[in-house]
Amino acid sequence: MSLNLRVRVNHPYATFFPFMSFSMAGGVQLPPLGSTGRQKRTVIITAVLLSLGVAAALGVFVSGAIYSIVRTADELEEARAAGAAASALESLRSQMAGTVRDNAFWDEAYRQLTSPIRDAWLIENWGVPTLDYPLYDMALVIGPDDKPLLHYRYGKSVDMRPSEFFDSSLARLVERARAADGLQGDVHASFIRTVHGIALVAAARIRPFIQAIPPPDSHILIFAKDLDANAINETAQKFNLPRLQLTDALMDGTVAAPLKDVDGNTVGFLSLPSEKPGTRSYERVRLLIFGAAAILLLLIIGIGLIGLLSVRSLAKEEARARRNALHDHLTGVLNRPGLTEYVEHLAPPDMCSSAMIGLYLVDIDGFKAINDLWGQQVGDKLLGAVAARLTKDLPPGTTISRLDGDEFAIVSLADAAGKVAHLQSAISEVFAEPFKIGRREIEVGVSVGVAEAAFSETKFHDLLRQAEMALHHAKHGSDGATVVFGPHFEAELSEQAKLEQQLIAALDRRQIKVAFQPVVDARSGDICGVEGLARWNSESGPIAPDVFIPVAERAGLIGLLGSQVLEEAIVQGSQWPGLQIAVNVSPLQLRNRYFAGSLKALLDKFAFEPHRLTIELTEGVLISNADQAKRSISEIKALGIKVALDDFGSGFASIGSLRQFCFDRVKLDKSLVANIEHNPRDAEVLDATIKLVNALGLPVTVEGIENRHQAEFAREAGSQQLQGYWFSKPMSKEELTERLFRRDRLREFRVDGYDAIADEPLG
């Protein structure tokens, strides 16, 4: 159920006449409230008689103002639409160029050009994917003699020559790709006409990734994407450009961004209907204006009404932008901020004091498996279908929201308790039938957490926390479970609140300590650094970081906690000359625009060398807000501090992320090494991952080393550093200091029989 925003406006008569009077000298005065009807009529008649001359001038002035408002509103809307279409084109070009760059600058591809299995390799890697790969549907490889080695479209070989399939600008695109002699500007993308219409085409020379100067043989890789109806619809949905269409020429009543070929010639247009909000607003009030011109009294009212309607028009534009900010772009329902605002401003009319509000959190069971099996596009369509069916099938009076990922929220108002069971049944019926996504029928199960309370006595954030706790219990039960928050959960809430207060007290007393786990040089076996890990030994016993860190994030304490851990690590690191110190940083800390400044203040305070400090970031930071993460990383690196990507391989980050964010080191997640002794494929994945990261010029640290085989395998695969319990568990600063600086051999950190490890004592 979408959120409707309304602006309440008094009727024009009630706005102007009860409060206006005119003196005989022509001035306007404000009479006291409570004027009688006779006085009001006298004021109106007097105002009309005295304003005959003024009305004509005001009419001209107001007409000019209206015209200006209409024209400006139309021009602003057309400029916005044209800019949005141009941005969409540039995004498509950049995406296609990046795809070609990732495939053309590939050592393996370059080697296969002279391989006996070249043709089969080209078909498997570039021809077959054209069947269903979302970024391109045509692949073409042209040899130095301009003959095609590969020409596939939609998974099938194309019999036509490229010069017959494409217009003549393809040849010039190929010429530019061959002429490229560096890493900048060496991928060219443009729009080219084909026998089927218009396609987005990008070309680049196939070359080794690490070679700065392109090799003399000029094999050209070309990817193309047909701008057919499906592609245009996908672009329209992605960039929120309704009624986007591809046209051969400019059409009346539209705004358009031109599609340019390699020579700068226009081959088509990406067009949007001109909404003309100003003109539409004028059409709504035109009859009022004409009526006001005929009758002087209505003219005066009309002038005020025109201004009022103009304000309403602007308010609608603001409401539209606000609606976009409060709604989920994928499903069209409210997002988390939108739901919060909706509930906080909700005032149910005609309800007795026993009115109840129910919050239902619905989590799709096994959604990650659906994404993994059929891809994110199918997953996104499934989320849209779920939102549409919830909106359509749930009873009136319910509001739907998508909170995050595969989690939906449903808010329901009832006259009294007892509606919970009815809505639970309605939710079950929504998911009783499979969802048809394309040619697939997907059966979906859900876990539901329910919280209900008196409307007048409950704050939404409390209700949300209760529903989240109920959902947590439902998800840890059997699939399809529904759990209603009850009094027995209060103890758990109380325990969380108690833990939060204990954490506040612990931070006040600086009781959060730092343990240090050594990081070992894979070749020499020497300690080359340590990772600082937050530890809390409360009065009731040790509390794990994965318990108290989420509490700190929810309570807004993560900044203080992170600052204390960083300070402790830097203070202790100052006593270990030459040793690298690494500290993991929460995503919430990175979002603080003052974070880099606080780091600099700590370094200056303790005279700590910036190059000895490494900030470790998890993959989720990059996905949640890539632009902000990039800015923060740049600010940190500008101080001389190193930045490492932690837990690589656990889910999100791609090769593109490693290139984009300029990390100094990559730490591989322990899941990559855990099973290499028993699963040869896991060993191959670890080996390939290390070599891939090294090929990008980035050093590797493998975490989770627990035995000799894992250490030797990671070392031989090319990992520069190792970390794990086989070398050492995390230890206190005192224990580490004693072991680090004693003068006999470091057997705690050196491994007997580990061939490349030095055997001489420390210093």
VEXKEFI-864279 format. One record per residue (C-alpha): residue in three letters; x, y, z. Coordinates in steps of 0.2 Angstrom, whole numbers, plus 5000, padded with zeros to 4 digits. Example, Ala and Ser with C-alpha at 12.3 -4.5 7.8 and 13.67 -1.06 7.14 Angstrom:
# VEXKEFI-864279
ALA506249785039
SER506849955036
***
This chain:
# VEXKEFI-864279
MET500050005000
SER500850164994
LEU501050325005
ASN499950465000
LEU500550635004
ARG499250775004
VAL499350965006
ARG497851035015
VAL497251195007
ASN495851315013
HIS494551355001
PRO494951524992
TYR493451614999
ALA493951565016
THR495751615013
PHE495451785007
PHE493751865011
PRO493551845029
PHE495151935033
MET495252075020
SER494652245020
PHE495052405009
SER495052585015
MET494352725004
ALA496152775000
GLY496452604991
GLY497452525005
VAL497252345011
GLN496952325029
LEU496652175040
PRO494952185050
PRO494752105066
LEU494151925066
GLY492251905068
SER491752025055
THR489852005051
GLY489251945034
ARG488652125030
GLN490352195033
LYS491152055022
ARG489952095008
THR490352285010
VAL492252245010
ILE492052144994
ILE490952274985
THR492152414990
ALA493652314985
VAL492952274968
LEU492452454965
LEU494152524970
SER495052384961
LEU494352404943
GLY495852494937
VAL497052394947
ALA496352234941
ALA496752264923
ALA498552294927
LEU498652144939
GLY497852044925
VAL499252084914
PHE500552054927
VAL499851894933
SER499651834915
GLY501451864912
ALA501851774929
ILE500851624924
TYR501651614907
SER503351624915
ILE502951484928
VAL502251374915
ARG503751394903
THR504951374917
ALA504151224924
ASP504051144907
GLU505951194903
LEU506551124919
GLU505550954917
GLU506250944899
ALA508050974905
ARG507850854918
ALA507150714907
ALA508450754893
GLY509850744906
ALA509150584913
ALA509150504896
ALA510950564892
SER511550494909
ALA510750324904
LEU511650324888
GLU513250364896
SER513050234909
LEU512650104895
ARG514150154885
SER515350144901
GLN514649974906
MET514849904888
ALA516649974887
GLY517049904904
THR516449734899
VAL517449734883
ARG518949794893
ASP518849654906
ASN518749524892
ALA520049604879
PHE521349634892
TRP521549454897
ASP523149354897
GLU522249194893
ALA521249264879
TYR522849334871
ARG523749164873
GLN522249074865
LEU522349174849
THR523849064844
SER523148904852
PRO522648754841
ILE520948754851
ARG520748944847
ASP519048934838
ALA518348814852
TRP518948934865
LEU518249084857
ILE516549004855
GLU516448934873
ASN517049104881
TRP516249234870
GLY515049154858
VAL514049044869
PRO513749174882
THR512849284869
LEU511349174871
ASP510849244888
TYR512249364895
PRO511349524900
LEU512749644895
TYR512949594877
ASP512049474864
MET513349484850
ALA515249444850
LEU516349464836
VAL518249434834
ILE519149514819
GLY520849454814
PRO522349564808
ASP521649524790
ASP519949594794
LYS519149424793
PRO518049364807
LEU518649224818
LEU517049224828
HIS515349304824
TYR513949244836
ARG512349324840
TYR511049254853
GLY512149094855
LYS512149054836
SER513449084823
VAL513049224810
ASP513349184792
MET513349364786
ARG514949464784
PRO515149604797
SER515249734784
GLU513449664778
PHE512749654796
PHE513449824802
ASP513449984793
SER515150064787
SER515550144804
LEU516049974811
ALA517549984800
ARG518050154808
LEU517750084825
VAL518949944822
GLU520250064815
ARG520150164831
ALA520350014842
ARG521849954832
ALA522650134833
ALA522550134852
ASP524250124860
GLY523950144878
LEU522850094893
GLN521850254892
GLY520550274879
ASP520950104871
VAL519150044872
HIS517950134860
ALA516050114861
SER514750194850
PHE513050164842
ILE512950084825
ARG511550034814
THR511349844810
VAL510149744799
HIS509049734814
GLY509049914820
ILE510250004831
ALA511549914843
LEU512749984856
VAL514549924850
ALA516149924859
ALA517849864852
ALA519649844859
ARG521249754854
ILE521549584863
ARG523049604873
PRO523949544889
PHE523349624904
ILE525049664911
GLN525849724895
ALA525949914894
ILE526149924875
PRO524949824864
PRO525649684854
PRO525849714835
ASP524549584830
SER522849664830
HIS521549544835
ILE519949654839
LEU518649594851
ILE516949674848
PHE515349654859
ALA513649724854
LYS511949744862
ASP510449764852
LEU509349914857
ASP507749814855
ALA506149834865
ASN506749724879
ALA508449824881
ILE507449984881
ASN506249924894
GLU507649864905
THR508550034903
ALA506850124907
GLN506650024923
LYS508450034929
PHE508550224927
ASN506650264931
LEU506250334914
PRO504450284910
ARG503850274892
LEU505650274886
GLN505750234867
LEU507050224853
THR506650334838
ASP507450374821
ALA507050554822
LEU506550694834
MET504650684837
ASP503550824843
GLY503150824861
THR504650734866
VAL506350764874
ALA507850654867
ALA509650614869
PRO510550574852
LEU511350414849
LYS513050454840
ASP514050334829
VAL515950334829
ASP516050484818
GLY514850584829
ASN513350564817
THR511650544824
VAL510950364821
GLY509450384832
PHE508650454848
LEU508250394865
SER506650494868
LEU505450524882
PRO503750604881
SER503750784887
GLU502750794903
LYS502550984903
PRO501950994921
GLY501851184919
THR500651174904
ARG499651034913
SER499451144928
TYR498951294917
GLU497651184908
ARG496851144925
VAL496651324930
ARG496251404913
LEU494351404915
LEU494551484932
ILE495651614924
PHE494351654910
GLY492951654922
ALA493951774933
ALA494251894918
ALA492351904915
ILE491851944933
LEU492952064943
LEU492551974959
LEU493051804952
LEU494551894944
ILE495251934962
ILE494851764968
GLY495651684953
ILE497251784955
GLY497451714972
LEU496951544966
ILE498251544952
GLY499551574965
LEU498851444976
LEU498851314962
SER500551364957
VAL501151324975
ARG500151154974
SER501051114958
LEU502751144966
ALA502151044981
LYS501750904970
GLU503450904962
GLU504250904979
ALA503050764984
ARG503550664969
ALA505450674973
ARG504950644991
ARG503950484986
ASN505450424976
ALA506550444992
LEU505350345003
HIS504950204991
ASP505950054985
HIS506350074967
LEU506349894963
THR504649844970
GLY503750014971
VAL503249994989
LEU503850095004
ASN505650075009
ARG506250075028
PRO506250265030
GLY504650275021
LEU503750155032
THR504550235048
GLU503850405042
TYR502150335037
VAL501850255054
GLU502550395064
HIS501250515055
LEU499850395055
ALA498350455064
PRO496950325062
PRO495250415061
ASP493650355069
MET494550225080
CYS494250195098
SER495550195111
SER495850015109
ALA496450025091
MET497849905088
ILE499349915076
GLY500149755070
LEU501849735061
TYR502249585051
LEU504049555045
VAL504049425031
ASP505749355026
ILE505849245010
ASP506549075014
GLY508049015003
PHE508049174993
LYS509949174992
ALA509849004984
ILE508649074971
ASN509849204967
ASP511249084966
LEU510348964955
TRP509449084943
GLY510349244945
GLN510049414952
GLN508849464938
VAL507649324942
GLY507849364961
ASP507349544958
LYS505849504947
LEU505349384961
LEU505449524974
GLY504349634963
ALA503049494960
VAL503049464979
ALA502749654982
ALA501349654969
ARG500449504976
LEU500549564994
THR499849734988
LYS498449654978
ASP497949514989
LEU498049575007
PRO496449655014
PRO496149845014
GLY497049945028
THR498749855026
THR500349945021
ILE501749855012
SER503549895013
ARG505249815008
LEU506449845022
ASP508049765015
GLY508549625004
ASP507149485004
GLU506249555020
PHE504549645018
ALA503549725032
ILE501649735033
VAL500749865044
SER498949835049
LEU497749935059
ALA496349855068
ASP494949905080
ALA495549785093
ALA496649635095
GLY496249475086
LYS496549525068
VAL498349445069
ALA497749275065
HIS496649335050
LEU498149425043
GLN499249285046
SER498049175035
ALA498049305022
ILE499949315021
SER499949125020
GLU498749125005
VAL499849254996
PHE501249124996
ALA500148974993
GLU500348984974
PRO502048984965
PHE502649144957
LYS502849134938
ILE504449224933
GLY504649204914
ARG504549024910
ARG504948974928
GLU503748934942
ILE504548974959
GLU503748914975
VAL504149024989
GLY504048995008
VAL504149135021
SER504649155039
VAL503549285048
GLY503849385064
VAL502349475071
ALA502249615084
GLU500649695090
ALA500249835102
ALA499049965106
PHE499150105094
SER499150245106
GLU500550165118
THR501850105106
LYS503350185097
PHE503650115080
HIS505550075083
ASP505049975099
LEU503749885088
LEU505049855074
ARG506249785087
GLN504949665094
ALA504449605076
GLU506349585072
MET506549475087
ALA505049375083
LEU505649355065
HIS507449295071
HIS506549155081
ALA505549115066
LYS507049095055
HIS507948985067
GLY506448875068
SER505748775053
ASP505448845036
GLY503748935035
ALA503648965053
THR502649115060
VAL503149185078
VAL502149315087
PHE503049425099
GLY502449385117
PRO502949425135
HIS504249285135
PHE505249395123
GLU505349535135
ALA506749455145
GLU507749445129
LEU507449625125
SER507849665143
GLU509449565141
GLN509949665126
ALA509549825135
LYS510649765149
LEU512049725138
GLU511949895130
GLN512049975147
GLN513549865152
LEU514449915135
ILE514150095139
ALA514950075156
ALA516349975149
LEU516750105136
ASP516750235150
ARG517950135160
ARG518950085145
GLN518749905148
ILE518749855130
LYS520449785127
VAL521349735111
ALA522149565108
PHE523449545094
GLN523549405082
PRO525249385073
VAL525349395054
VAL526849295047
ASP527849315032
ALA527549165021
ARG529349145016
SER530349185031
GLY529149135045
ASP529549295054
ILE528149405061
CYS527849555050
GLY526349625058
VAL524849595070
GLU522949625069
GLY522149705083
LEU520549625089
ALA519249695101
ARG518949595117
TRP517749625131
ASN517949525147
SER516349585157
GLU515949555175
SER514949405169
GLY516249335158
PRO516949355141
ILE515749425128
ALA516149385109
PRO516449525097
ASP515049455086
VAL513849495101
PHE514449665107
ILE514949745091
PRO513149735083
VAL512549805100
ALA513749945098
GLU513149985080
ARG511349975085
ALA511650095100
GLY512650215091
LEU514250175101
ILE515250105087
GLY516150265084
LEU516750275102
LEU517150085102
GLY518150095086
SER519150245092
GLN519650165108
VAL520150005099
LEU521150105086
GLU521950215100
GLU522450055110
ALA523249975094
ILE524250125090
VAL524850155108
GLN525449975109
GLY526149975091
SER527250125096
GLN528150005107
TRP528449875093
PRO529549965081
GLY529449915063
LEU527949805065
GLN526349835055
ILE524749855064
ALA523049815056
VAL521349855063
ASN519649815056
VAL518449965054
SER516549955055
PRO515550015039
LEU514650145051
GLN516350215056
LEU516850235037
ARG515250335034
ASN515750465047
ARG516450605036
TYR517650655050
PHE518350475052
ALA519950515042
GLY520250675052
SER520050575068
LEU521350445062
LYS522650585058
ALA522350655076
LEU522750485083
LEU524350465073
ASP524950645077
LYS524550625096
PHE525650465097
ALA526850505084
PHE526450345075
GLU527050315057
PRO525550315045
HIS526350185034
ARG526350055048
LEU524450065050
THR523249965040
ILE521349995040
GLU520449835035
LEU518749845027
THR517449705024
GLU516649675007
GLY514949745013
VAL515649925014
LEU515949924995
ILE514149864991
SER513149975003
ASN513850144996
ALA515250124984
ASP515450314980
GLN515550354999
ALA516750215002
LYS517850264988
ARG517950444995
SER518350385012
ILE519650265006
SER520550404996
GLU520550515012
ILE521350375022
LYS522650335009
ALA523050515007
LEU523650515025
GLY524950375021
ILE523850235029
LYS523650075020
VAL521950005016
ALA521649815015
LEU520049725009
ASP519649595022
ASP518649425020
PHE518849425001
GLY517949274993
SER516549275006
GLY515249344994
PHE515149524987
ALA516749594980
SER517249564962
ILE518849594952
GLY518149754947
SER518049814965
LEU519849774967
ARG520349884952
GLN519150014957
PHE519550044975
CYS521450044975
PHE521749924990
ASP523549894996
ARG523249715001
VAL521849585000
LYS521549465014
LEU520649305009
ASP519249235019
LYS519549085030
SER518148985021
LEU519348975005
VAL520648875015
ALA519648775027
ASN519348625016
ILE520748615004
GLU521448455011
HIS519848365007
ASN519148444992
PRO520348464977
ARG519148594969
ASP519248704985
ALA521148694983
GLU521048744965
VAL519848894969
LEU521148954983
ASP522548934971
ALA521649034957
THR521149164968
ILE522849204975
LYS523549204958
LEU522149314951
VAL522449444965
ASN524349434963
ALA524049464944
LEU523249634949
GLY524849684958
LEU524049664975
PRO524949564989
VAL523849424998
THR523649375016
VAL522749205019
GLU521749195035
GLY521249045044
ILE522848935043
GLU522548795055
ASN523848665049
ARG525448635040
HIS524648585024
GLN523648735023
ALA525148845026
GLU526248765013
PHE524848765000
ALA524548945002
ARG526348995002
GLU526648894986
ALA525148964978
GLY525949144980
SER525249214996
GLN526449335004
GLN525749325022
LEU524849195033
GLN523749215048
GLY522949085059
TYR522948975074
TRP524248865068
PHE525449005070
SER524649095085
LYS523049125093
PRO522649315098
MET523549365114
SER523749505125
LYS524949645122
GLU525949585137
GLU526149415131
LEU526549465113
THR527849595119
GLU528649455130
ARG528749335115
LEU529149465102
PHE530649535110
ARG531449385120
ARG533149345112
ASP532849155109
ARG532049085094
LEU530249125090
ARG529548945090
GLU527849005095
PHE527749085077
ARG529048985067
VAL528448815062
ASP529648665063
GLY530048585046
TYR529348735037
ASP530748735024
ALA530948925020
ILE530848985038
ALA532349065045
ASP533248975060
GLU534249115067
PRO533749195084
LEU532949365084
GLY534149515085
***
